[in-house]
Amino acid sequence: MITSRAFAGRRYAVLGLARSGLATVEALVASGAGVTAWDDREDARDDAMALGADIGDPLSIDLIGFAGVVVSPGVPLNRHPIAAHAREAHVPVIGDVELFAEAQADLPPHKLVGITGTNGKSTVTALVTHMLESAGVPALMGGNIGLPILSRDPLPEGGVYVLELSSYQIDLSHSLACDIALLTNLTPDHLDRYDGFAGYAASKARLFSLQHRDQVAIVAVDDDPSRMIAGRINHRLHRVSAKDIDPVDQRRWPALQGPHNAQNAVCAIAVSRVLGLDDEQIERGLATYKALPHRMEWVGEVAGVSWYNDSKATNAASAAPALAAFPPAPDQRLHWIAGGQAKGDGLSACRPWFPNVKRAYLIGEAMDAFAEEIGDAIPVDRSGDLATAVARAAAVAAPGDIVLLSPACASFDQFKSYEERGDRFRGIIRAFGA
């Protein structure tokens, strides 16, 4: 685990004892700090006590003298009373990423990359980590992805920590100065936590204000809000765009198809170049990257047909980029498996990409409604369930074709989660021999 002398002799309150909360308790206690921990669940409190924490609700104790209240990013600071209670005691409310930032001085010399944005940040984080590892550079990803950062063993000298950062994690950080800070894109999100879109955008932009003047900012300037943020950065800045990616080059990267992945790739390339990777190392990393599960995940090829698992696309806006990724070509036709438990937004976001689709195979509760909405725009197969859809698509797909599961629906009519749906899809394909 990651520990630091900076925590020794200080007292912290930890509110919320899920995975990252317990990792925080363990790291602080191992560093010589005193910890008062709380969770509504008795078993979680027992786990914290076993790690050496005192048990007490930060809302009901005097916080004066505490070094910080560590909360989960899921705690809504705009509504939760802990924010006012800590403010009255002049105690900062922080997250585990802030503790990692404070512990950096005790780690072997390293670089820190922080990646934020509305969409794509998980993919870019995983892709940068993969590119570094394939080039022989020790790397570790954390933050909003993977295991809690404080639970990981420190990297050796020369390593790179690659952190996916939500706006909430940035809000809870005060000394997080990233050697490279990246913004992928910016669209309205999480507006229940902020004073409108401007507040959300300011949270993202704050990652750059925490940097020092000799550190590097990278911004993908494909949307107006991101361009505005880039225009206000007054230290080392690299502007990138999905348009910088040659579509011919992109075809060599199986797990990075589509315009959204062009943006992800250009962001990862920019980070990798700043970190010193050469063109050969970058190309090898892009070509060998395997997508995160259920996000345009290339499952494999069977009889010349490529199969993609995009089960994470639980609404039409998420499915649309996947359809856009496969324009029709003489030797390529797209077969689309969609449906499940509809969210009420229909398929309007997907409609511009209907011409890319050779046939749609519809499943689940949304089957009939989707068939009616599609009308004559695409030939429709009312498959009913996933196994039937896969079998019918496999029966007609020709070598060079693509079969894509991108449901534009939640999974709860037939599966426990989108992960289970994607796992089932993957299992069926692999049974075919992928």
N, C-alpha and C positions, 0 to 999 in steps of 0.2 A: 504494500500500500504506500501511498504518498503521505509523508509526515513532514513537519517543519518545526524548527526551534522557535519560529515566530508565534506559535500557539501556546508554548509552554508557560504555565503559571497564569494563564488567562481563563476566564469563564465564558462559556457560550450556552445559549439556549438553542435547542433544535426542535422545530415544530414540524411534525410529519415524519413518520418512521417507515416509509416504504424503502425500496432498495437503496436509493441515493441517501436517504436520511440515516439509515443504519450504517452505511459506509462512512458518512460524515462523522457520526458518533465514534466509530472505531478509530478513524484517523486522528480525530482530535484527542481522544483519550490516550492513544499511543504516542502522541506528541507531547503529553504532559499537561493537557488542558483539563479544566473541570467542565463537565457537561451536565446540563439539566435538560432532559428530553421529555417529549410528550407526543402521544398519538391517542386518538379515541379508541383504538383497538387495544385490548388488554394484552394479547399475545405479542404485539409489537413493542409495548412498554416492557414486557418481560425480556424480550430480546435485547433491548437497549440497556436494561439493568444488568444483564449478563455480560455486556461489553464494558461495564464500569460506569455507566451514567447514573445520575440521580434522576428520580422521576418527579416531574412537576409541570403544571400547565403554565407556559410563559404568560398567558393572559391573566393569571391570578397571582403571580409573584412580582416582587419588586425587582425590576431589571437594572436599576442604577448600579453601575460598576461592571456590567457585562460588556464583553468586547464585541458581541454581535448576536443577533437572532438569526439563525440559519433556517430558511423556509424552503419548501419545494417550489419550483417555478409555477406549479399549479395553484398556489395560494393567490387569490385575486387581491392584490394590494389596494386596489381602488375601493374594495368593499369589506375586506377582512379587518376586524378590530385590532389585530396585532400591529398594524402599521401605526395607528395613533398611540397605542400603548408604548411601543418602542420609541416613538418620537418624543413622547413626554419624558422618557428617561434618557434621552440623547444617546440612544443606542442604534447603530445601523442595522437595517434588515438586509441580509445578504443571502447568497446561494453558495452551493458547493463549488461553482466555477470561480467565484471570488476567492474562496479559500485556496483553490489551486493557484490562482494568480499570486496570492500572498506567499505561497510556499515555493514559488519558482526559484527564489534566490538560493535555496538549499538543494536544488536539483543540479545534476551535471549540466554543463553548458548545452543549450538546445535552442531550437526555434519554435515559435508558437504561431499557428495559423488559426484565425477565427473566421468562420463562414456563416453568414446570415442571409436572409432573404425570405420572401413569402413562399416561393416554390423552388425546388431543385437543390436546397442546401444539403439534404441527406445524401443525394446522389453525388454531389460535388465533393462532399466530405469523404465518402467512401472511395470515390475515384482518385482523389489526391493521395489518400492513404495507400491505395493499391499501386499507384504509379511510383511512389517513393519506395515501397517495399520491393517492387519488381526491379528497381534500380539499385537495390542493396542498401538503402538508407533506412535506419531504424525509425519506425513511425508508429503512432498510437492514435486512434480516433476516440473521441469521447464527447462530453457535453450532452447534447440532446439526442445522442445516438450511442448505442452500445452500452457497455458497463459503466457504472459511476466512475468518474475520473479519479476520485480519491482512493478507489479500491484497486487501482492498477499499480503495477510495479514501475518505478521510474525508468525512463529510457537511458541508455548509455550516452556518453558524450557524443554530440553531433546528431542526436535524434530530433525528430520533429513531432510535436503534439498538434493534432488537427482536430479542432473543436467545432462541432455544429452548434450554433448559438441561436436559440429562439429569442424573440424580443423580451420575453420574461426573464431569461437568464442575463441578458444585457442590463435590464432594469436592476437586477440584484448584484451587479458588479460595479466596483468603484476604482479598482487598480488594475484592470485587465488591459494591458497594453500589448496588443498583438504585433508581432514582427510583420505579419501580413494579415490584413483585414479585407474581407471580400463581401460584396453585396451582389447577389445573383439577380434579383428583380424585386419589384415592390408593387403589390396590388392590395386592395382593401381586405383586411382579415383581423380577427380578434377585436373587433370594434367595441365589444362589450367590456373590454379591459382598458380602453383608452378614450380620450376626449376626441372622438372622431378619427378620421384617417390621418389628419395632421399629427395627432399624438402618437399614433402607431408608427408613422414614418420617422418622427423624431427619435423614437426609441431605437429604431434600426440605425439611424445616422449617428447615434451616440457612440457606437462601436468605433467610429473613426475619430471622434473627439477624445477618446481615451488613449489614442496612440501618441507616440513621441514623433518629433519632426523627422527623424531619420528612418522611421518605419514606413512600410509600403501599404497604400490603399489600392484596391482593385474594384472597379465598379463595372458591371455589365449595363451598358447604356441603351438597352433596347426598349425601355419604357420611360415616359416623361418624368415620373417621380424619382426614378433612379438617376436620370440625367440632372435633375435639380440638386440632388444630394452631391453628385460628383462635382457640380459647379461650385459648391461651398467648401470643398476640401482644399486646404492650403499647404499640404505636405506632399510627399511623393505619391503621385497618382498614375495608375494605368487604366485607361478606358478600353473596354473590350465589347464585342458584339457578336451575336450568333452569326451575323453576316460575314464575319471573318473566317468562318469554316467553309472549306471547299466541299460541296456535296459529294464529289468523287472520293475525296479522302474519307469522308464520314462512312461511306459504304464499307470501308475496311474494318469498322469497329462494330461488331455484331450487336453488342449490348447498348449501343449509343445511337439509335436511329431516331429520326424525327427532329423537327425544329427546336423543341424544348431541350433535346439532348445535344443539339449543336451549341446552345447556350451553355449547358453544363460542361461540355468538352472545352469550349474556349476559356471558361473560367478556370478549369483545372489546369489547362495548358499554361495560362498566365501565372498561376501560383507555382507550378513546377519550374518554369523558367527563372522566376525570381529566386527559387531555392537552388538553382544551379544544374538542373537536369538538362541533358543535351537532346537534340532532336531524335536520335535513335532511341534513347531511353523513354522519351515521351510517347513516341509511336508504339513502342512495345507495350507500354502500360495501357494505352487506349485500346489496342487490338486485343489484349488479353483480359480486359476488365469484364467481370460478370456482374450484371445488374443486381441491385438489392432485391431480395425476394418480393415478388408480386408487383414490381414496378418495371414494366416493359422488360421483364426477365426472359431472356432467351433460354427456352427449355432444351431445345435441341432440334435436330433435323432427322426426319424419318422419310425414307424413299424420296428424298429431294425436296420435301416440304418442311419449311421452318415454322416452329411453334413458339408463340410468345405468351407469357403469363403476365397480364396487367390487371390482376384481380383487385389491386388497390384502387382502381378507378371506380369509385362508388357513386359517382354522379356524372352527368353528361359533360360538364366542363372538364373533368379529369380524363374522360375517354376521348375527347376530341383530339388532343395532341397525338394520341396513339394512332388514330385513324389517319391523321395528317402525315404520319411518319412513313406511310407506304403508298406513294402515288402509283397509279397503274402504269405498267410497262408491258411490252410484248411478251416478256418471259416471267411476269409476276402478276398474280391476282390475289386480292385480299379477301379472306373469309373471316367474318366477324361474329364472334359468339357474345351475345349481350342478353341482359335481363336479370331478374332477381326481384328484390323488394324495392320498388320505385320510391324516390324521394320527392316526387311531385314536380320536378323541374323538367320532365320530358326529355326530348332528344334535340331540342333546338340548337344547342351548342355544337352538336355533332353534324347537323344537316349540311353545312358547307363541305363536309368531307364525304358525304354519301357517294359522290362519283368515284371515290377510291375503292369502294366495296363491291366485290363481285356478288356476294350472297351473305345474308344475315341469318344466323341460327339463334332463335330466341328461346329463352328459358324462363322458368319461375313465374311469380305472380304478375310481372310486368309484360309477359309474353303477348297477350292479346292487345293490350294498350299500345305497346311498341309497334306491333304489326300494323295497327290502324294508323298510327302516326307516320310510319314509314310509307305506307300506301304503295304506290307503284314505283317509288324512287329506287328501290333495291328489291331484287328477288328475296323472298322471305321463306325460311323453313321454321315452322313452329315445332321445335324439338322437344320442349317441355323440361328436360333436365340436362345436366352437364354431360353425362356419359353419352346420351343420345346425340347431343350436338357435336361432340367430338367425333363420334363414329360416322355421322353423316357428312361432316366436313372432310374427314379423312377419305371417305369413299369417292369424293369428287375432286379433291385438290390434286393438282398436277405438279410435277417437279418444277421448282422455282416459285411456287405459290407460298403464301403466308397464311397461317391460321392464328388469329389473335383473340384471346379472351380479354375483353375490356368491357365489363358488364354495364357500366353507367348506372349501377344499382347497388344498394346494400345487399348483403348476403343472407339476411336473417330468415328468409322464407324457407331456405333449404340447407343452410349451413350456420354454424355458430359464429363465424367471423369471415372476413375476407381472406384471412390467412388460411383457414381450413378450406375454403373454396379454391384458392390457388394451389394448395398442397394436393387437393384431389385432382385438379387438372394436371398438375405435374406428374402425379402418380399414373394417371391414365396414359399419358403420352409415353412415359418411360416403359410402361408395360408393352407399348407398341415396338419398343426397341430404340428409343432416342438415347 
